[in-house]
Amino acid sequence: MIVPNIKFSELLVTHPVLLLSSRSGRSNTVAPLTWYMPVSLDPPLIAISLKPSALSWRYVRESGDFILAVPGESMLKAVQFCGVHSGRDMDKIHHLGLQTAWGKAASPLMLTGCMANIECRTRDIHQTGARPLIVGEILSIYADEIFYKDGWRPNARLIYYAGGNRYRIDNEIIDMGHIRPGYVPPI
């Protein structure tokens, strides 16, 4: 289902964990993202903040685009795994067996196992202290109608970051500390 770009802030209003998909040349990587915020509805813009040492930062800077995917409960282990492993050491998408498709308006891979994908083009980059602030223009949004139709449906169990290795899904706090570098989740 294609969602109107203007609806992106409604899609993200509760601030769930996102997976940032980025690409440079023929290489792809994915990383969890919690530092983001809507900044404009007309045009639809979102700002994200990345560590300058992150491979994702280099890929976004080089390619000029990125995709923000909204993972559901079934992807919690993959979210944690992507947060504790670097794309410099492994192809996380291949290693985890994540379902992907080519982006339609942006070069990175869409994560089709996620509940929604938001394709963005980098519009501005601002140095704001230790982390650059990247402003992306929303190009298109694809959402799974099972989980989103005029708002998140009750079965859309979004993942929220609760600090450290902890996440919240609905009212349950889940400690994912057992997923450390070297851990390989079952596929």
Backbone bond lengths (Angstrom), bond angles and torsions (degrees), N, CA, C in turn:
res aa  C-N    CA-C-N  psi(-1)  N-CA   C-N-CA  omega(-1)  CA-C   N-CA-C  phi
1 M - - - 1.449 - - 1.523 108.49 -
2 I 1.298 116.60 131.45 1.460 121.60 176.23 1.525 107.85 -88.64
3 V 1.319 115.85 129.91 1.469 122.45 -179.55 1.526 107.23 -105.22
4 P 1.327 119.30 135.54 1.465 120.26 177.10 1.534 110.70 -57.15
5 N 1.322 116.68 137.16 1.468 121.38 -177.12 1.518 112.61 -54.83
6 I 1.304 118.29 -34.06 1.461 122.47 -178.38 1.527 111.97 -62.80
7 K 1.330 117.90 -18.13 1.465 122.89 -177.66 1.536 112.77 -84.75
8 F 1.339 118.21 0.06 1.462 119.45 -174.23 1.520 112.48 -59.14
9 S 1.340 118.20 -36.52 1.464 118.84 -178.28 1.526 111.24 -70.08
10 E 1.336 117.40 -32.00 1.466 120.44 174.89 1.526 110.47 -67.57
11 L 1.328 116.06 -36.57 1.460 121.62 179.92 1.530 110.48 -64.83
12 L 1.344 116.76 -32.86 1.468 121.60 -174.36 1.523 114.02 -109.53
13 V 1.326 118.88 6.85 1.458 122.42 -171.92 1.528 113.28 -57.06
14 T 1.318 118.70 -32.35 1.463 119.92 -179.13 1.525 112.64 -85.13
15 H 1.319 117.65 -3.79 1.462 125.34 175.18 1.544 113.83 63.53
16 P 1.335 117.64 56.44 1.461 119.50 175.90 1.530 111.25 -73.90
17 V 1.319 116.38 164.60 1.463 122.04 171.86 1.527 107.74 -63.65
18 L 1.313 116.29 137.80 1.467 121.81 175.55 1.511 109.19 -113.42
19 L 1.309 116.53 160.78 1.464 121.99 168.92 1.519 106.65 -110.55
20 L 1.322 115.69 123.00 1.456 122.65 179.38 1.521 108.25 -90.78
21 S 1.318 116.53 118.11 1.458 122.05 176.25 1.516 107.40 -102.15
22 S 1.345 116.08 127.17 1.457 120.04 -179.55 1.523 109.18 -138.22
23 R 1.325 114.88 160.03 1.462 120.91 -173.46 1.521 109.28 -146.17
24 S 1.324 115.05 143.62 1.454 121.54 170.76 1.524 107.10 -140.68
25 G 1.307 116.00 121.94 1.455 119.24 -175.90 1.520 109.64 61.82
26 R 1.349 116.04 -121.86 1.462 120.56 179.87 1.524 112.31 -102.92
27 S 1.335 117.11 6.41 1.468 121.57 -177.24 1.525 110.59 -101.81
28 N 1.332 115.40 139.52 1.463 122.75 178.74 1.521 108.89 -122.89
29 T 1.313 115.81 152.37 1.460 119.74 171.31 1.523 108.57 -147.64
30 V 1.316 114.87 164.04 1.457 121.31 179.59 1.526 107.51 -140.43
31 A 1.329 116.10 140.83 1.466 121.28 -178.45 1.519 109.33 -147.41
32 P 1.340 117.40 146.35 1.467 119.24 175.75 1.527 110.36 -69.55
33 L 1.319 115.22 149.74 1.454 120.82 -176.92 1.519 109.40 -139.37
34 T 1.333 115.70 126.15 1.465 120.54 174.48 1.528 111.17 -122.19
35 W 1.314 117.33 -14.23 1.457 120.71 -178.86 1.526 108.67 -93.11
36 Y 1.342 115.83 88.72 1.460 121.43 178.52 1.525 109.42 -154.24
37 M 1.343 115.10 161.05 1.466 119.09 176.65 1.528 109.65 -162.70
38 P 1.338 116.71 142.44 1.463 119.69 171.09 1.530 108.78 -65.97
39 V 1.330 117.44 139.58 1.463 119.64 179.39 1.518 113.62 -124.14
40 S 1.332 118.69 -13.09 1.461 121.09 178.34 1.523 109.00 -162.51
41 L 1.336 115.55 143.63 1.463 120.58 173.72 1.528 111.59 -97.17
42 D 1.356 116.85 -25.53 1.453 120.24 -178.92 1.515 109.69 -137.40
43 P 1.323 118.97 94.98 1.464 127.12 2.06 1.531 110.51 -76.25
44 P 1.339 117.53 161.84 1.460 119.86 178.89 1.536 110.74 -71.45
45 L 1.351 115.82 114.39 1.463 121.99 -177.43 1.522 109.87 -129.41
46 I 1.332 115.43 144.81 1.459 122.28 175.03 1.519 107.72 -131.12
47 A 1.327 116.47 143.44 1.465 121.05 177.05 1.523 107.96 -109.60
48 I 1.325 115.78 137.03 1.463 121.90 175.43 1.518 107.84 -126.10
49 S 1.319 116.27 156.30 1.457 121.03 178.89 1.516 108.65 -129.39
50 L 1.328 116.22 129.91 1.465 122.29 -177.96 1.517 110.47 -127.35
51 K 1.330 115.61 151.00 1.470 119.35 173.23 1.527 108.41 -68.58
52 P 1.327 117.74 135.03 1.467 119.55 178.79 1.526 113.52 -60.89
53 S 1.340 117.34 -21.91 1.466 120.00 179.05 1.531 112.33 -81.95
54 A 1.341 117.69 -9.00 1.463 121.01 -176.55 1.526 111.43 -75.06
55 L 1.325 115.69 139.77 1.455 120.87 175.80 1.524 110.21 -59.96
56 S 1.322 117.31 -36.28 1.474 121.61 178.76 1.530 110.88 -57.97
57 W 1.329 117.35 -40.48 1.465 121.33 178.93 1.523 109.93 -60.05
58 R 1.333 116.42 -45.59 1.470 120.03 179.73 1.530 110.55 -62.15
59 Y 1.338 116.97 -44.23 1.463 120.91 -178.55 1.535 111.60 -65.20
60 V 1.323 117.70 -43.17 1.465 120.70 179.66 1.527 109.41 -64.18
61 R 1.310 116.43 -42.77 1.468 120.78 -179.92 1.531 110.56 -63.08
62 E 1.335 117.71 -41.93 1.463 121.75 -177.48 1.530 112.79 -74.03
63 S 1.329 116.97 -40.80 1.468 120.05 -174.56 1.524 112.98 -87.10
64 G 1.336 116.54 -30.07 1.454 120.02 -177.93 1.516 114.34 80.03
65 D 1.343 117.00 13.42 1.457 119.17 176.62 1.525 110.86 -153.91
66 F 1.333 115.83 169.32 1.462 121.38 -179.73 1.519 108.79 -163.58
67 I 1.317 115.68 164.93 1.458 121.93 176.22 1.518 108.14 -125.47
68 L 1.325 116.03 134.78 1.458 122.69 175.84 1.524 107.52 -106.22
69 A 1.330 116.70 117.66 1.457 121.40 -179.78 1.522 109.26 -106.53
70 V 1.332 116.92 143.53 1.462 122.94 179.59 1.523 108.14 -102.86
71 P 1.358 117.21 101.83 1.465 119.50 -179.14 1.523 111.32 -79.94
72 G 1.315 115.22 152.35 1.456 120.85 175.17 1.511 110.57 -104.15
73 E 1.305 115.30 -178.26 1.463 123.61 -176.58 1.527 113.20 -49.99
74 S 1.320 118.07 -38.64 1.465 120.93 -177.12 1.527 112.29 -65.70
75 M 1.325 117.91 -13.57 1.464 121.38 -178.28 1.521 113.24 -104.47
76 L 1.337 118.03 12.64 1.464 120.53 -176.80 1.526 112.17 -58.12
77 K 1.325 118.73 -45.87 1.470 120.62 179.89 1.524 110.85 -62.89
78 A 1.328 117.26 -38.83 1.464 120.56 178.10 1.528 110.84 -65.58
79 V 1.335 117.85 -38.77 1.471 121.51 177.70 1.529 109.44 -59.61
80 Q 1.328 116.74 -50.76 1.466 120.36 -179.63 1.532 110.97 -63.41
81 F 1.327 116.74 -43.80 1.461 121.10 179.73 1.533 110.43 -57.45
82 C 1.331 116.38 -45.68 1.466 120.18 -179.59 1.519 112.09 -65.74
83 G 1.336 116.66 -25.99 1.453 120.53 178.88 1.522 114.26 -79.12
84 V 1.332 117.75 -24.05 1.465 120.22 -177.53 1.525 113.06 -106.86
85 H 1.330 117.21 -0.07 1.461 121.47 176.83 1.526 109.29 -121.94
86 S 1.312 116.27 145.48 1.456 121.56 179.47 1.519 110.60 -96.99
87 G 1.323 114.97 142.11 1.462 120.52 173.53 1.518 111.92 -66.54
88 R 1.333 117.31 -13.35 1.468 119.90 175.46 1.529 111.26 -71.26
89 D 1.343 116.05 -24.76 1.462 121.39 -175.70 1.520 113.39 -97.17
90 M 1.329 117.20 -22.42 1.462 120.05 -176.70 1.520 110.46 -161.88
91 D 1.317 115.13 159.68 1.455 121.71 172.15 1.523 106.18 -85.58
92 K 1.335 116.72 96.74 1.465 121.38 -174.28 1.530 111.87 -63.56
93 I 1.308 117.54 -36.08 1.467 120.87 -179.56 1.524 109.82 -62.98
94 H 1.323 116.14 -48.59 1.468 120.55 179.49 1.532 110.77 -67.39
95 H 1.326 116.24 -45.33 1.465 121.17 -177.41 1.523 111.61 -58.20
96 L 1.338 116.79 -40.77 1.465 121.17 -178.58 1.530 112.92 -85.99
97 G 1.329 116.61 -9.31 1.458 119.90 -178.03 1.521 112.22 66.24
98 L 1.346 116.63 35.03 1.464 120.24 -178.81 1.529 110.14 -68.62
99 Q 1.316 115.92 140.60 1.460 121.90 177.20 1.519 108.34 -76.91
100 T 1.336 116.08 130.44 1.460 120.28 -177.31 1.528 110.99 -135.30
101 A 1.309 114.27 165.10 1.468 123.03 171.34 1.522 106.32 -149.78
102 W 1.303 116.35 155.77 1.454 119.36 177.69 1.515 109.98 -65.27
103 G 1.322 115.41 138.04 1.449 119.73 173.50 1.524 109.03 -62.57
104 K 1.294 116.63 150.73 1.462 120.55 -179.97 1.524 111.94 -91.58
105 A 1.331 116.81 -33.54 1.461 120.93 -177.77 1.528 112.27 -118.01
106 A 1.343 117.54 -7.97 1.466 122.43 -178.49 1.528 108.42 -134.45
107 S 1.324 117.26 155.99 1.463 121.19 -173.96 1.525 116.02 -76.22
108 P 1.348 121.20 -28.51 1.467 119.03 -179.66 1.527 112.56 -67.04
109 L 1.316 114.73 169.06 1.457 120.87 177.80 1.526 110.24 -79.87
110 M 1.332 116.46 137.98 1.460 120.83 170.17 1.521 106.86 -78.96
111 L 1.313 117.01 144.32 1.462 122.55 177.32 1.526 106.78 -96.85
112 T 1.327 116.06 94.81 1.463 120.85 -171.15 1.526 112.52 -71.58
113 G 1.320 118.16 -14.11 1.458 120.78 174.90 1.519 112.36 -79.53
114 C 1.327 117.20 -4.17 1.467 121.76 177.92 1.519 109.85 -89.46
115 M 1.321 115.63 164.73 1.464 121.00 -176.75 1.525 112.62 -77.13
116 A 1.328 117.40 -23.47 1.470 121.37 178.67 1.525 108.86 -157.54
117 N 1.319 116.24 154.88 1.461 124.10 175.02 1.518 108.12 -133.54
118 I 1.337 115.86 132.99 1.460 122.38 -178.73 1.528 107.28 -119.25
119 E 1.316 116.53 112.74 1.461 120.87 -179.04 1.530 108.99 -87.05
120 C 1.337 116.03 133.21 1.468 121.71 -174.72 1.523 111.00 -133.94
121 R 1.318 115.06 147.85 1.460 122.25 171.36 1.518 107.49 -113.49
122 T 1.323 117.11 133.45 1.456 121.64 178.56 1.522 109.33 -63.67
123 R 1.299 115.32 126.80 1.465 120.62 -179.72 1.517 111.82 -106.08
124 D 1.338 116.48 -41.80 1.463 122.02 179.86 1.524 109.20 -147.17
125 I 1.324 115.34 153.20 1.465 121.82 171.69 1.519 106.90 -130.53
126 H 1.336 115.25 125.63 1.464 121.22 -178.94 1.523 108.45 -119.53
127 Q 1.330 116.67 134.81 1.457 120.17 173.77 1.518 107.14 -83.73
128 T 1.331 117.16 118.41 1.466 121.31 -174.77 1.515 110.60 -128.74
129 G 1.291 117.58 53.71 1.456 120.43 -176.54 1.515 109.33 99.66
130 A 1.324 116.00 -138.82 1.460 120.70 -174.31 1.532 113.21 -72.41
131 R 1.321 117.48 -20.33 1.462 120.79 -177.00 1.526 110.21 -125.25
132 P 1.349 116.79 133.84 1.458 118.00 174.83 1.526 110.24 -71.83
133 L 1.314 115.59 149.93 1.453 122.62 175.83 1.526 106.69 -105.60
134 I 1.314 115.95 119.34 1.463 122.10 -177.17 1.524 107.77 -105.39
135 V 1.313 116.87 121.56 1.460 121.29 177.71 1.521 107.26 -98.95
136 G 1.338 114.65 122.58 1.453 120.39 -179.84 1.514 111.29 -114.36
137 E 1.315 115.78 139.81 1.458 121.41 175.18 1.522 108.35 -90.12
138 I 1.315 116.57 130.78 1.457 121.83 179.38 1.525 108.03 -72.08
139 L 1.337 116.17 121.84 1.457 121.36 179.63 1.521 111.92 -96.30
140 S 1.333 115.94 -40.54 1.465 120.91 178.81 1.518 109.35 -163.81
141 I 1.322 115.26 156.07 1.459 121.62 178.79 1.524 108.13 -132.41
142 Y 1.321 115.47 131.33 1.459 121.71 175.98 1.518 107.54 -121.51
143 A 1.328 116.50 127.64 1.464 120.66 -179.70 1.524 109.47 -129.48
144 D 1.319 115.30 146.79 1.457 121.85 176.13 1.530 107.83 -78.75
145 E 1.327 116.83 119.64 1.469 120.99 -176.91 1.524 112.88 -61.98
146 I 1.313 117.14 -18.84 1.468 119.96 176.23 1.527 110.00 -62.70
147 F 1.353 116.31 -32.74 1.464 121.71 -174.97 1.523 114.25 -107.85
148 Y 1.329 117.49 -28.36 1.464 120.23 -174.34 1.526 110.48 -137.85
149 K 1.318 115.41 123.64 1.467 121.57 171.23 1.525 106.19 -156.51
150 D 1.320 115.72 106.98 1.473 121.61 -174.28 1.519 111.26 57.11
151 G 1.303 117.19 32.48 1.464 124.18 -179.25 1.521 110.09 131.19
152 W 1.320 115.61 161.69 1.471 120.27 178.60 1.524 109.62 -67.48
153 R 1.297 115.62 134.00 1.463 121.24 178.38 1.526 108.73 -84.03
154 P 1.346 118.00 160.19 1.475 121.03 -177.13 1.528 114.47 -57.14
155 N 1.338 118.19 -27.30 1.465 120.45 -179.43 1.528 113.24 -82.21
156 A 1.329 118.40 -2.19 1.463 122.37 178.39 1.524 108.57 -82.83
157 R 1.306 115.82 90.65 1.462 120.34 -178.02 1.535 108.47 -87.82
158 L 1.330 114.22 91.86 1.459 122.46 -177.33 1.527 110.67 -72.93
159 I 1.325 115.62 153.75 1.463 122.84 179.29 1.532 108.15 -100.94
160 Y 1.329 116.42 131.57 1.466 122.00 176.84 1.522 108.68 -121.28
161 Y 1.322 115.82 138.44 1.457 120.75 178.92 1.521 109.28 -79.16
162 A 1.338 116.54 131.11 1.470 121.52 -178.51 1.522 112.01 -115.33
163 G 1.346 117.96 12.86 1.460 121.84 177.98 1.511 112.23 95.00
164 G 1.329 115.50 147.73 1.465 120.55 -179.61 1.518 110.41 60.64
165 N 1.312 116.44 -127.14 1.463 122.13 177.81 1.521 111.17 -104.54
166 R 1.329 116.65 21.12 1.465 120.18 -174.60 1.525 111.55 -107.50
167 Y 1.317 114.12 143.77 1.451 122.40 178.27 1.523 108.38 -132.07
168 R 1.326 115.30 159.25 1.459 120.49 175.80 1.516 108.79 -122.24
169 I 1.327 115.57 132.42 1.458 123.15 171.34 1.517 105.32 -126.08
170 D 1.333 116.12 120.60 1.465 121.77 -170.16 1.528 107.82 53.83
171 N 1.317 119.85 -121.43 1.467 121.49 -179.81 1.517 113.02 -104.70
172 E 1.312 117.45 10.98 1.466 121.56 -177.28 1.534 110.56 -100.05
173 I 1.331 116.39 129.43 1.468 122.03 173.52 1.526 107.48 -93.87
174 I 1.344 115.62 129.23 1.459 121.41 -177.38 1.522 108.37 -120.73
175 D 1.329 116.76 124.52 1.466 121.95 178.25 1.524 108.18 -91.80
176 M 1.321 115.75 120.68 1.463 121.35 -179.46 1.522 111.21 -107.12
177 G 1.332 117.14 23.24 1.454 121.95 -178.01 1.515 113.82 -59.52
178 H 1.319 117.89 -20.80 1.466 120.53 179.50 1.528 111.88 -72.75
179 I 1.325 117.61 -13.99 1.467 120.09 177.88 1.516 107.79 -94.29
180 R 1.288 115.42 99.71 1.462 124.34 -177.35 1.525 109.09 -118.96
181 P 1.337 118.19 168.99 1.456 118.93 175.39 1.520 110.72 -50.88
182 G 1.311 115.85 133.89 1.457 122.13 -178.00 1.516 112.79 100.45
183 Y 1.348 117.47 -22.08 1.462 121.54 179.43 1.536 108.92 -69.82
184 V 1.301 116.10 135.62 1.456 121.32 176.29 1.518 107.90 -118.94
185 P 1.357 118.64 107.80 1.463 119.32 -178.44 1.518 110.69 -69.88
186 P 1.330 117.02 148.97 1.463 119.19 176.70 1.526 109.79 -66.38
187 I 1.303 114.98 142.35 1.481 120.31 -179.11 1.504 109.22 -94.92
